[in-house]
C-alpha cells in the first residue's frame, strides 16, 4: 500500500494537516451543494433558489473564516515548535533587505514589513 512520507519539520506537518482539513471542508461543501438541488428550470429564479444561494454564500464565508483561524493556529504552533525558526527569520530579513536596501528604511520599518507579511488580514 501507498504511504505518504513523514514530514520532516513541524511546519511541514502543519501544512499537511491544513491541506487535509481543507480537502475535507471542500468535500463537505460539494456534498452540501449537491443536496441543495439542481439548477432552476429555464432560468427562472424562485425565492427558494435565492435563499439557497444566500445560505451557500453565508456558509462559504463561515468556512473561510474558520479555515483562516485554523491556519493561524497551525502556523503559530509550527513557529513555536520549529527549531530552525531563527534561521528562517534571519533568511527572511536578509532577503527583504536585498530588495529594500536602496530605500534606506529604518529597522523599525523593516520589522513592520515582516510583521505585515505574516499578518492574516491582508
Secondary structure, 3 states (H helix, E strand, C coil): CCCCCCCCCHHHHHHHHHHHHHHHHHHHHHHHHHHHCCCCHHHCCCHHHHHHHHHHHHHHHHHHHHHHHHHHHHHHHHHHHCCCHHHHHHHHHHHHHHHHHHHCCCHHHHHHHHHHHHCCCC
